[in-house]
Amino acid sequence: MRSLRQVSEQILTSPIFSFFSFAGIRSAFRLVGGTFWPKAHPRDEGTIVNYDLCRQMYRNSGDNALGTAFAKPIVDLQVGFIGIPTVQIDDASNDVNDLLNECITDSWAGDLQEMFKDAIRDSKIIVRFRRPDVLDPLMTMDEADHFRIECVPPERVDLEYNMHNKNIIEKATVIHRMTILVKEGDISMGLQPQYEEHDVIEEITRDSYTYFDQTANAYIGDMAASNSWGFVPFVEVYNEWDSALQGGQSDLESVIPFLNAFHDVMAQGLQAHRYHSTPKIKMKLVDVGNFIRNNFPEAWDETTGTIKQGASVNWSGREIIFFNSEEDGEFLEAKSVLGDTRSLLDFLIDCISIASQTPEWAFMRVDAGSANSDRNAQTVPFIRKIMRKRISFNKAIQQLCKMALVAYGEIPYSPKVVWDVVRPDDQLVLAQAFQQIIMGLEVAAQRGEISDDTYRETIRQFLPLMGDSQTEIANAIQPPPMPALPAGNPQNGNTPAGGTSSVPVKAGPQGGNE
């Protein structure tokens, strides 16, 4: 049974309902059994964004192309700073950790970037976990050992979740457009093969894969297979999940009003520039016929003493124009409005940067005389935004890793996702802070104020790949033993010949030893 949200999403993405929209790209039309939502629900609950409009803005191919060029750097800059993570499972062996990290960094890196991009742009994306194609003649042994993932547009996928556990997908329905050979050709007779495009529906459950040819209205038995994994290999990835919406949000939603305003101002500025760049001349003439005869004789008819019928005046190449003493001519000088237009465009860029939490240098807007403090003030909110995005995508990456572990026959651990520092400049600051903390912990440990477990757990906050105390004790390389002290008097640095030192002890004030 299809969920309510999936039915609404299919209807709302159809062209007939494209006019039901408000607040930019989010649809205000919702369906529940043919009626509207009860008043107890939030107004925007169940609404989705217009995927086509988001993609047009990203490609800068829509009607407001003069203003939507900011959409691509807003999305791509985040993807570049998010980066590719690594994972660590404390209870698993090093081979399992190495296998997962090889999948992420070697096999899934490009698809993970596509996942980040599509989710940030479209508010959500569907990621499919696939097994390698053993029939691929170009597949290497290394590729065969690692599974792959692919991003599927949300319009093509319909997911059904378990009613009691929303983390379990019971069935996935995927629509494919396949080219099928319907009639083979004959080279000897000059007949070419005939192909048809069919809509094939793939149904994936926890037990099987089945395919239904919707065009031919028949199942394709040759493609059916059993699902040995026991799970439906799909992950629904949301960007900026909002409980009031019961869905994700696109990062372009809050910027659309300013992008439309930028487009309007830019269009008006270009129109004004076209008007003011065209020269206009004003003439004060007493005798028009005399002026035409003196300057444009080719347009004057001496026989009739009038301008030739259909004659035109060409100004090109005219360096000297003759006027009578009472006549004059001058160019009209209209005041351009481009100066005010630029000020308004600068203000709109500031609004776009604030709404999207994107620094202005992402739009190639850098002033030579700006102070570093201004740039840092713009970068700090952006860094916090990147950290928030990483945390939101951790669940999807962990889910993919658990699928890989089950597919390899391992226990589905939930790995720890580790990200690099957002800015390389912060690496030096982090290293200096880590050095100071190590020095303080070393002093505290030597004085017996903290235990070795506290020492390791504190360091573990700075080293995410570090295991627990017992694992580190077992795997750490023990330091070499201290060399024995030479024999002699302890007062001058030597011990007695017996190898042990004797220290004089005197009675304390309470009868003890000092």
LODONU-316646 format. One record per residue (C-alpha): x, y, z. Coordinates in steps of 0.02 Angstrom, whole numbers, padded with zeros to 5 digits. Layout:
// LODONU-316646
east,north,up
X,Y,Z
...
This chain:
// LODONU-316646
east,north,up
00000,00000,00000
00069,00168,-00050
00093,00298,00084
-00004,00461,00088
00152,00564,00060
00201,00464,-00094
00028,00486,-00173
00032,00673,-00138
00208,00687,-00207
00164,00604,-00371
00012,00715,-00395
00100,00876,-00344
00246,00848,-00463
00130,00830,-00612
00118,00981,-00729
-00069,01004,-00699
-00039,01055,-00518
00111,01167,-00551
00005,01321,-00518
-00032,01270,-00337
00115,01357,-00258
00156,01487,-00129
00313,01551,-00043
00422,01513,-00194
00442,01332,-00243
00339,01240,-00111
00167,01177,-00156
00022,01221,-00041
-00092,01083,-00107
-00110,00928,00003
-00217,00773,-00012
-00288,00653,00116
-00422,00541,00044
-00485,00684,-00063
-00501,00805,00084
-00386,00934,00159
-00283,00905,00316
-00367,00934,00485
-00334,01101,00566
-00233,01019,00704
-00091,00988,00581
00033,01123,00530
-00014,01216,00374
00140,01163,00275
00141,00981,00331
00156,00862,00185
00203,00995,00058
00350,00966,-00059
00458,01076,-00168
00446,01086,-00356
00594,00979,-00410
00593,01043,-00590
00602,01225,-00534
00746,01188,-00415
00844,01103,-00554
00809,01245,-00675
00876,01369,-00549
01031,01263,-00523
01062,01253,-00711
01013,01438,-00732
00894,01389,-00871
00730,01459,-00808
00637,01618,-00849
00732,01716,-00715
00902,01670,-00782
00977,01840,-00741
00955,01807,-00555
00962,01618,-00529
01148,01604,-00568
01178,01616,-00380
01094,01447,-00352
01238,01343,-00418
01377,01417,-00308
01261,01409,-00156
01244,01220,-00180
01415,01175,-00250
01513,01270,-00118
01431,01169,00020
01467,01005,-00069
01650,01053,-00086
01669,01098,00098
01571,00948,00163
01700,00831,00089
01708,00642,00099
01712,00561,00273
01792,00405,00345
01712,00279,00462
01774,00183,00613
01697,00033,00704
01775,00001,00873
01711,-00178,00890
01757,-00232,00714
01923,-00289,00644
02041,-00180,00546
01997,-00272,00386
01813,-00224,00403
01858,-00041,00436
01977,-00039,00289
01844,-00116,00176
01713,00015,00222
01835,00159,00200
01888,00092,00031
01706,00086,-00021
01679,00266,00034
01838,00345,-00032
01863,00241,-00190
01694,00175,-00248
01565,00293,-00174
01653,00462,-00172
01575,00532,-00330
01402,00465,-00287
01412,00536,-00111
01448,00708,-00182
01299,00687,-00298
01194,00637,-00147
01245,00795,-00054
01211,00904,-00206
01040,00832,-00249
00981,00832,-00068
01033,01013,-00039
00954,01068,-00203
00794,00961,-00207
00765,00940,-00018
00786,00751,-00032
00861,00612,-00138
00844,00423,-00146
01006,00323,-00139
01009,00143,-00199
01135,00014,-00140
01183,-00104,-00282
01282,-00262,-00302
01420,-00266,-00434
01376,-00331,-00606
01469,-00494,-00626
01433,-00495,-00813
01530,-00334,-00842
01685,-00384,-00942
01777,-00225,-00890
01749,-00247,-00704
01910,-00270,-00605
01932,-00381,-00454
01945,-00229,-00341
01779,-00163,-00406
01699,-00334,-00381
01746,-00330,-00197
01660,-00163,-00168
01477,-00126,-00191
01416,00033,-00272
01280,00161,-00243
01180,00271,-00359
01063,00419,-00338
00886,00401,-00404
00770,00553,-00426
00629,00548,-00297
00497,00556,-00433
00546,00382,-00494
00543,00292,-00326
00399,00246,-00212
00448,00178,-00040
00333,00089,00082
00390,00084,00264
00343,-00035,00403
00198,00033,00505
00281,-00011,00670
00460,00033,00626
00492,00179,00508
00673,00125,00484
00620,-00032,00390
00573,-00019,00206
00451,-00157,00158
00441,-00122,-00029
00517,-00006,-00157
00441,00029,-00328
00556,00103,-00460
00502,00160,-00633
00628,00126,-00773
00623,00177,-00955
00700,00035,-01053
00733,00010,-01238
00672,-00162,-01290
00706,-00251,-01455
00538,-00298,-01530
00595,-00357,-01702
00765,-00412,-01760
00833,-00344,-01922
00905,-00433,-02072
01063,-00364,-02149
01044,-00464,-02309
00872,-00391,-02340
00917,-00217,-02279
00797,-00222,-02132
00848,-00128,-01976
00804,-00191,-01802
00654,-00108,-01719
00660,-00044,-01540
00526,00022,-01424
00535,00119,-01263
00441,00032,-01124
00402,00088,-00947
00458,-00053,-00834
00409,-00054,-00650
00534,-00138,-00534
00463,-00199,-00368
00590,-00238,-00233
00540,-00322,-00071
00641,-00400,00068
00626,-00567,-00023
00625,-00538,-00211
00649,-00429,-00365
00508,-00426,-00493
00486,-00327,-00654
00323,-00277,-00738
00318,-00207,-00915
00185,-00073,-00903
00183,-00043,-01090
00158,-00226,-01134
00055,-00259,-00976
00153,-00415,-00931
00284,-00473,-00806
00462,-00502,-00865
00504,-00671,-00793
00684,-00677,-00853
00732,-00529,-00745
00652,-00589,-00584
00771,-00637,-00444
00773,-00673,-00258
00836,-00548,-00129
00967,-00638,-00025
01009,-00483,00077
00847,-00478,00173
00827,-00289,00161
00768,-00164,00030
00927,-00076,-00028
00864,00104,-00028
00900,00254,00085
00791,00410,00085
00906,00557,00119
00830,00723,00177
00910,00893,00186
00868,01000,00338
00729,00887,00403
00585,00987,00477
00454,00902,00586
00324,01035,00541
00347,00993,00357
00373,00806,00385
00505,00817,00252
00662,00904,00197
00697,01081,00139
00789,01148,-00010
00926,01276,00022
00854,01378,-00122
00685,01408,-00039
00737,01556,00068
00835,01637,-00073
00704,01634,-00211
00625,01806,-00175
00795,01891,-00183
00843,01795,-00341
00683,01853,-00426
00715,02032,-00369
00894,02024,-00434
00828,01964,-00602
00703,02107,-00614
00831,02240,-00568
00958,02167,-00689
00831,02164,-00831
00780,02344,-00797
00962,02398,-00788
01001,02318,-00956
00849,02399,-01034
00900,02570,-00965
01078,02543,-01026
01015,02501,-01200
00911,02659,-01201
01047,02776,-01138
01184,02700,-01246
01088,02744,-01405
01133,02922,-01459
00993,03046,-01489
01018,03211,-01586
00914,03368,-01575
00913,03492,-01722
00848,03668,-01736
00818,03700,-01922
00744,03850,-02012
00739,03772,-02185
00735,03580,-02188
00750,03573,-02377
00906,03679,-02378
00982,03570,-02241
00948,03409,-02339
01016,03486,-02500
01178,03542,-02416
01215,03385,-02317
01125,03242,-02407
01118,03286,-02591
01083,03105,-02640
00913,03121,-02556
00868,03287,-02641
00778,03300,-02808
00840,03456,-02900
00705,03440,-03032
00558,03451,-02914
00650,03544,-02775
00590,03419,-02646
00653,03263,-02556
00651,03108,-02664
00511,02988,-02629
00572,02843,-02522
00742,02923,-02491
00833,02888,-02327
00964,02983,-02231
01125,02891,-02182
01228,02967,-02040
01376,02849,-02057
01537,02934,-02107
01468,03110,-02080
01606,03208,-01995
01547,03383,-02050
01368,03446,-02054
01324,03617,-02126
01201,03732,-02036
01139,03906,-02071
01178,04044,-01948
01009,04026,-01863
01017,03835,-01855
01100,03721,-01728
01111,03536,-01675
01163,03444,-01519
01157,03270,-01439
01031,03240,-01303
01116,03190,-01140
01000,03087,-01029
01054,03046,-00852
01085,02860,-00833
01008,02762,-00688
01143,02628,-00689
01226,02702,-00535
01070,02674,-00429
01048,02503,-00509
01219,02447,-00452
01185,02500,-00274
01024,02401,-00273
01110,02248,-00347
01244,02256,-00211
01109,02261,-00080
01022,02110,-00157
01185,02012,-00157
01198,02049,00029
01021,01984,00052
01061,01826,-00046
01217,01795,00059
01122,01818,00222
00974,01710,00172
01083,01568,00109
01219,01585,00242
01346,01593,00102
01493,01714,00109
01504,01846,-00026
01673,01782,-00087
01580,01629,-00151
01499,01745,-00279
01670,01818,-00330
01628,01979,-00238
01788,02027,-00149
01840,02205,-00111
02026,02241,-00113
02014,02352,00040
01903,02239,00147
01972,02186,00315
02001,02006,00363
01879,02024,00507
01738,02055,00384
01780,01896,00289
01790,01795,00449
01622,01863,00504
01546,01794,00343
01641,01629,00350
01597,01579,00529
01409,01556,00495
01452,01460,00338
01568,01342,00433
01433,01311,00563
01313,01273,00421
01435,01144,00349
01452,01061,00518
01262,01052,00532
01250,00974,00359
01380,00843,00403
01284,00791,00558
01122,00775,00459
01204,00664,00327
01286,00549,00455
01132,00438,00468
01124,00405,00281
01310,00360,00274
01292,00245,00423
01143,00161,00342
01242,00128,00182
01386,00057,00282
01269,-00060,00376
01200,-00120,00209
01377,-00156,00150
01415,-00254,00309
01259,-00361,00291
01296,-00390,00107
01471,-00450,00155
01399,-00565,00287
01456,-00460,00435
01362,-00397,00587
01277,-00229,00547
01374,-00113,00662
01336,00073,00663
01504,00153,00622
01569,00318,00686
01579,00446,00544
01735,00554,00548
01752,00715,00446
01904,00820,00407
01925,00998,00468
01816,01116,00367
01955,01242,00336
02140,01196,00321
02182,01351,00424
02089,01275,00572
02204,01124,00571
02347,01226,00643
02236,01300,00779
02171,01127,00823
02348,01056,00831
02405,01195,00948
02254,01168,01061
02287,00980,01062
02468,01010,01110
02419,01119,01257
02293,00991,01318
02422,00851,01306
02544,00951,01411
02412,00982,01544
02357,00799,01547
02537,00742,01561
02566,00849,01715
02402,00791,01793
02445,00608,01759
02620,00622,01834
02548,00698,01993
02420,00560,02005
02271,00676,01987
02193,00580,01840
02198,00400,01784
02259,00331,01619
02079,00299,01565
02035,00482,01591
02193,00529,01495
02142,00421,01346
01959,00471,01346
02007,00655,01341
02126,00627,01197
01992,00526,01108
01889,00684,01082
02027,00751,00968
02066,00583,00885
01900,00509,00823
01986,00354,00752
02056,00311,00923
01977,00158,01006
01925,00131,01184
02050,00114,01327
02060,-00077,01323
02087,-00080,01135
02223,00053,01141
02311,-00036,01285
02313,-00197,01186
02371,-00117,01022
02487,00018,01088
02674,-00008,01072
02749,-00018,01245
02894,00102,01276
03067,00022,01299
03121,-00009,01480
03225,00122,01566
03412,00079,01576
03480,00028,01746
03572,00161,01845
03760,00136,01869
03824,00077,02039
03883,00208,02164
03829,00324,02304
03655,00397,02277
03718,00565,02335
03838,00579,02189
03732,00483,02064
03805,00308,02097
03730,00158,02185
03819,00031,02293
03895,-00124,02218
03745,-00226,02273
03638,-00136,02144
03515,-00059,02268
03520,00111,02345
03499,00147,02528
03421,00311,02580
03441,00367,02760
03274,00377,02853
03244,00479,03008
03101,00474,03130
02958,00594,03100
02872,00703,03229
02736,00573,03259
02851,00423,03269
02837,00385,03082
02969,00393,02949
03011,00543,02842
